[in-house]
């Protein structure tokens, strides 16, 4: 994962992302990647999965 922090309290999933970070262009070159789970990841201590991509237009 890049720039993604997850925590679970009870039944609440909290996701933290630093919006000031950038990880360069997407594979298409149309967007700038800010955060990604790089595919589906397990939610800590749970059976659920999450897939996250956060980006902005270039």
N, CA, C and O atoms as CSV, one atom per row, in Angstrom:
chain,resi,resn,atom,element,x,y,z
A,1,UNK,N,N,0.842,-1.176,0.000
A,1,UNK,CA,C,0.000,0.000,0.000
A,1,UNK,C,C,0.888,1.240,0.000
A,1,UNK,O,O,1.981,1.248,0.566
A,2,UNK,N,N,0.398,2.263,-0.636
A,2,UNK,CA,C,1.114,3.533,-0.689
A,2,UNK,C,C,0.219,4.623,-0.123
A,2,UNK,O,O,-0.855,4.898,-0.657
A,3,UNK,N,N,0.678,5.253,0.983
A,3,UNK,CA,C,0.007,6.409,1.553
A,3,UNK,C,C,-1.404,6.083,2.045
A,3,UNK,O,O,-2.287,6.938,1.982
A,4,UNK,N,N,-1.630,4.863,2.533
A,4,UNK,CA,C,-2.933,4.455,3.059
A,4,UNK,C,C,-2.722,3.832,4.435
A,4,UNK,O,O,-1.941,2.892,4.581
A,5,UNK,N,N,-3.419,4.355,5.445
A,5,UNK,CA,C,-3.435,3.766,6.775
A,5,UNK,C,C,-4.876,3.420,7.107
A,5,UNK,O,O,-5.779,4.237,6.928
A,6,UNK,N,N,-5.084,2.196,7.595
A,6,UNK,CA,C,-6.430,1.753,7.958
A,6,UNK,C,C,-6.442,1.314,9.412
A,6,UNK,O,O,-5.476,0.736,9.910
A,7,UNK,N,N,-7.556,1.597,10.086
A,7,UNK,CA,C,-7.750,1.101,11.440
A,7,UNK,C,C,-9.233,0.786,11.625
A,7,UNK,O,O,-10.098,1.395,10.994
A,8,UNK,N,N,-9.504,-0.174,12.499
A,8,UNK,CA,C,-10.876,-0.582,12.782
A,8,UNK,C,C,-11.125,-0.418,14.271
A,8,UNK,O,O,-10.357,-0.909,15.099
A,9,UNK,N,N,-12.207,0.280,14.604
A,9,UNK,CA,C,-12.669,0.405,15.987
A,9,UNK,C,C,-14.119,-0.026,16.012
A,9,UNK,O,O,-14.986,0.662,15.474
A,10,UNK,N,N,-14.386,-1.171,16.638
A,10,UNK,CA,C,-15.740,-1.729,16.606
A,10,UNK,C,C,-16.084,-2.108,15.180
A,10,UNK,O,O,-15.406,-2.937,14.573
A,11,UNK,N,N,-17.128,-1.510,14.645
A,11,UNK,CA,C,-17.541,-1.769,13.263
A,11,UNK,C,C,-17.229,-0.604,12.331
A,11,UNK,O,O,-17.793,-0.518,11.240
A,12,UNK,N,N,-16.336,0.293,12.748
A,12,UNK,CA,C,-16.005,1.481,11.961
A,12,UNK,C,C,-14.595,1.347,11.394
A,12,UNK,O,O,-13.630,1.188,12.141
A,13,UNK,N,N,-14.483,1.411,10.058
A,13,UNK,CA,C,-13.200,1.419,9.368
A,13,UNK,C,C,-12.815,2.867,9.106
A,13,UNK,O,O,-13.588,3.629,8.525
A,14,UNK,N,N,-11.613,3.243,9.539
A,14,UNK,CA,C,-11.094,4.583,9.294
A,14,UNK,C,C,-9.902,4.472,8.348
A,14,UNK,O,O,-8.997,3.666,8.564
A,15,UNK,N,N,-9.915,5.291,7.297
A,15,UNK,CA,C,-8.842,5.311,6.305
A,15,UNK,C,C,-8.185,6.684,6.354
A,15,UNK,O,O,-8.862,7.708,6.260
A,16,UNK,N,N,-6.846,6.700,6.504
A,16,UNK,CA,C,-6.108,7.956,6.519
A,16,UNK,C,C,-5.217,8.024,5.289
A,16,UNK,O,O,-4.481,7.085,4.985
A,17,UNK,N,N,-5.293,9.167,4.576
A,17,UNK,CA,C,-4.482,9.420,3.394
A,17,UNK,C,C,-3.953,10.844,3.490
A,17,UNK,O,O,-4.705,11.772,3.787
A,18,UNK,N,N,-2.663,11.017,3.239
A,18,UNK,CA,C,-2.060,12.348,3.190
A,18,UNK,C,C,-2.244,12.895,1.775
A,18,UNK,O,O,-1.584,12.437,0.842
A,19,UNK,N,N,-3.134,13.868,1.612
A,19,UNK,CA,C,-3.459,14.410,0.296
A,19,UNK,C,C,-2.337,15.256,-0.305
A,19,UNK,O,O,-2.417,15.639,-1.472
A,20,UNK,N,N,-1.298,15.550,0.470
A,20,UNK,CA,C,-0.191,16.342,-0.064
A,20,UNK,C,C,0.844,15.482,-0.785
A,20,UNK,O,O,1.720,16.022,-1.460
A,21,UNK,N,N,0.765,14.158,-0.658
A,21,UNK,CA,C,1.736,13.267,-1.296
A,21,UNK,C,C,1.322,12.907,-2.716
A,21,UNK,O,O,0.138,12.900,-3.052
A,22,UNK,N,N,2.315,12.611,-3.538
A,22,UNK,CA,C,2.079,12.140,-4.911
A,22,UNK,C,C,3.061,11.017,-5.202
A,22,UNK,O,O,4.185,11.018,-4.701
A,23,UNK,N,N,2.627,10.052,-6.023
A,23,UNK,CA,C,3.477,8.917,-6.380
A,23,UNK,C,C,3.670,8.810,-7.883
A,23,UNK,O,O,3.916,7.723,-8.405
A,24,UNK,N,N,3.559,9.938,-8.580
A,24,UNK,CA,C,3.813,9.960,-10.007
A,24,UNK,C,C,2.581,9.631,-10.828
A,24,UNK,O,O,1.488,9.454,-10.291
A,25,UNK,N,N,2.772,9.552,-12.138
A,25,UNK,CA,C,1.635,9.341,-13.040
A,25,UNK,C,C,1.119,7.907,-12.993
A,25,UNK,O,O,1.850,6.972,-12.668
A,26,UNK,N,N,-0.157,7.762,-13.327
A,26,UNK,CA,C,-0.759,6.433,-13.474
A,26,UNK,C,C,-0.183,5.766,-14.717
A,26,UNK,O,O,0.554,6.392,-15.479
A,27,UNK,N,N,-0.516,4.508,-14.918
A,27,UNK,CA,C,0.016,3.784,-16.083
A,27,UNK,C,C,-0.449,4.416,-17.398
A,27,UNK,O,O,0.264,4.350,-18.399
A,28,UNK,N,N,-1.643,5.028,-17.403
A,28,UNK,CA,C,-2.133,5.679,-18.614
A,28,UNK,C,C,-1.499,7.058,-18.818
A,28,UNK,O,O,-1.512,7.605,-19.921
A,29,UNK,N,N,-0.942,7.613,-17.727
A,29,UNK,CA,C,-0.341,8.936,-17.802
A,29,UNK,C,C,-1.337,10.075,-17.699
A,29,UNK,O,O,-0.952,11.240,-17.802
A,30,UNK,N,N,-2.616,9.763,-17.498
A,30,UNK,CA,C,-3.652,10.792,-17.440
A,30,UNK,C,C,-3.856,11.353,-16.035
A,30,UNK,O,O,-4.413,12.440,-15.878
A,31,UNK,N,N,-3.410,10.624,-15.019
A,31,UNK,CA,C,-3.672,11.003,-13.629
A,31,UNK,C,C,-2.405,10.907,-12.796
A,31,UNK,O,O,-1.450,10.220,-13.160
A,32,UNK,N,N,-2.416,11.618,-11.660
A,32,UNK,CA,C,-1.340,11.546,-10.676
A,32,UNK,C,C,-1.867,10.721,-9.500
A,32,UNK,O,O,-2.918,11.030,-8.939
A,33,UNK,N,N,-1.138,9.681,-9.134
A,33,UNK,CA,C,-1.548,8.812,-8.034
A,33,UNK,C,C,-1.202,9.474,-6.702
A,33,UNK,O,O,-0.078,9.933,-6.498
A,34,UNK,N,N,-2.181,9.516,-5.803
A,34,UNK,CA,C,-1.999,10.077,-4.461
A,34,UNK,C,C,-1.909,8.953,-3.434
A,34,UNK,O,O,-1.089,9.011,-2.518
A,35,UNK,N,N,-2.753,7.929,-3.585
A,35,UNK,CA,C,-2.749,6.795,-2.658
A,35,UNK,C,C,-3.342,5.579,-3.346
A,35,UNK,O,O,-4.209,5.706,-4.211
A,36,UNK,N,N,-2.869,4.392,-2.958
A,36,UNK,CA,C,-3.419,3.168,-3.523
A,36,UNK,C,C,-3.165,1.987,-2.593
A,36,UNK,O,O,-2.148,1.933,-1.901
A,37,UNK,N,N,-4.093,1.054,-2.585
A,37,UNK,CA,C,-3.872,-0.193,-1.863
A,37,UNK,C,C,-3.172,-1.203,-2.764
A,37,UNK,O,O,-2.844,-2.304,-2.322
A,38,UNK,N,N,-2.942,-0.842,-4.012
A,38,UNK,CA,C,-2.286,-1.704,-5.001
A,38,UNK,C,C,-3.023,-3.036,-5.129
A,38,UNK,O,O,-2.436,-4.111,-5.004
A,39,UNK,N,N,-4.326,-2.930,-5.380
A,39,UNK,CA,C,-5.185,-4.114,-5.480
A,39,UNK,C,C,-6.004,-4.263,-4.211
A,39,UNK,O,O,-5.976,-3.398,-3.335
A,40,UNK,N,N,-6.731,-5.360,-4.118
A,40,UNK,CA,C,-7.576,-5.596,-2.949
A,40,UNK,C,C,-6.735,-6.076,-1.772
A,40,UNK,O,O,-5.878,-6.948,-1.910
A,41,UNK,N,N,-7.005,-5.479,-0.604
A,41,UNK,CA,C,-6.291,-5.823,0.627
A,41,UNK,C,C,-7.295,-6.167,1.712
A,41,UNK,O,O,-8.434,-5.700,1.684
A,42,UNK,N,N,-6.874,-6.982,2.666
A,42,UNK,CA,C,-7.733,-7.326,3.801
A,42,UNK,C,C,-7.842,-6.141,4.748
A,42,UNK,O,O,-6.870,-5.422,4.979
A,43,UNK,N,N,-9.038,-5.948,5.292
A,43,UNK,CA,C,-9.244,-4.961,6.342
A,43,UNK,C,C,-8.650,-5.564,7.614
A,43,UNK,O,O,-8.923,-6.724,7.921
A,44,UNK,N,N,-7.845,-4.807,8.360
A,44,UNK,CA,C,-7.162,-5.359,9.535
A,44,UNK,C,C,-8.118,-6.050,10.516
A,44,UNK,O,O,-9.057,-5.435,11.021
A,45,UNK,N,N,-7.863,-7.331,10.773
A,45,UNK,CA,C,-8.638,-8.080,11.752
A,45,UNK,C,C,-10.046,-8.453,11.316
A,45,UNK,O,O,-10.859,-8.852,12.149
A,46,UNK,N,N,-10.354,-8.332,10.014
A,46,UNK,CA,C,-11.711,-8.586,9.521
A,46,UNK,C,C,-11.657,-9.467,8.286
A,46,UNK,O,O,-10.583,-9.719,7.738
A,47,UNK,N,N,-12.835,-9.942,7.844
A,47,UNK,CA,C,-12.935,-10.758,6.634
A,47,UNK,C,C,-13.102,-9.917,5.373
A,47,UNK,O,O,-12.892,-10.413,4.266
A,48,UNK,N,N,-13.480,-8.644,5.531
A,48,UNK,CA,C,-13.732,-7.778,4.383
A,48,UNK,C,C,-12.434,-7.421,3.662
A,48,UNK,O,O,-11.341,-7.457,4.228
A,49,UNK,N,N,-12.607,-7.077,2.392
A,49,UNK,CA,C,-11.491,-6.612,1.550
A,49,UNK,C,C,-11.782,-5.193,1.093
A,49,UNK,O,O,-12.937,-4.771,1.029
A,50,UNK,N,N,-10.707,-4.455,0.771
A,50,UNK,CA,C,-10.859,-3.094,0.257
A,50,UNK,C,C,-9.895,-2.888,-0.905
A,50,UNK,O,O,-8.768,-3.384,-0.886
A,51,UNK,N,N,-10.345,-2.160,-1.907
A,51,UNK,CA,C,-9.504,-1.737,-3.019
A,51,UNK,C,C,-9.665,-0.235,-3.168
A,51,UNK,O,O,-10.773,0.252,-3.391
A,52,UNK,N,N,-8.569,0.507,-3.046
A,52,UNK,CA,C,-8.633,1.966,-3.052
A,52,UNK,C,C,-7.614,2.534,-4.023
A,52,UNK,O,O,-6.449,2.135,-4.019
A,53,UNK,N,N,-8.057,3.467,-4.857
A,53,UNK,CA,C,-7.174,4.265,-5.699
A,53,UNK,C,C,-7.631,5.716,-5.577
A,53,UNK,O,O,-8.785,6.036,-5.860
A,54,UNK,N,N,-6.731,6.577,-5.160
A,54,UNK,CA,C,-7.028,7.999,-5.048
A,54,UNK,C,C,-6.083,8.731,-5.987
A,54,UNK,O,O,-4.867,8.554,-5.909
A,55,UNK,N,N,-6.640,9.559,-6.881
A,55,UNK,CA,C,-5.821,10.233,-7.879
A,55,UNK,C,C,-6.446,11.561,-8.256
A,55,UNK,O,O,-7.608,11.833,-7.956
A,56,UNK,N,N,-5.636,12.392,-8.929
A,56,UNK,CA,C,-6.164,13.641,-9.487
A,56,UNK,C,C,-5.745,13.728,-10.937
A,56,UNK,O,O,-4.732,13.156,-11.340
A,57,UNK,N,N,-6.525,14.442,-11.712
A,57,UNK,CA,C,-6.209,14.632,-13.125
A,57,UNK,C,C,-4.913,15.407,-13.260
A,57,UNK,O,O,-4.630,16.304,-12.466
A,58,UNK,N,N,-4.135,15.063,-14.256
A,58,UNK,CA,C,-2.860,15.720,-14.502
A,58,UNK,C,C,-3.060,17.032,-15.196
A,58,UNK,O,O,-2.089,17.731,-15.486
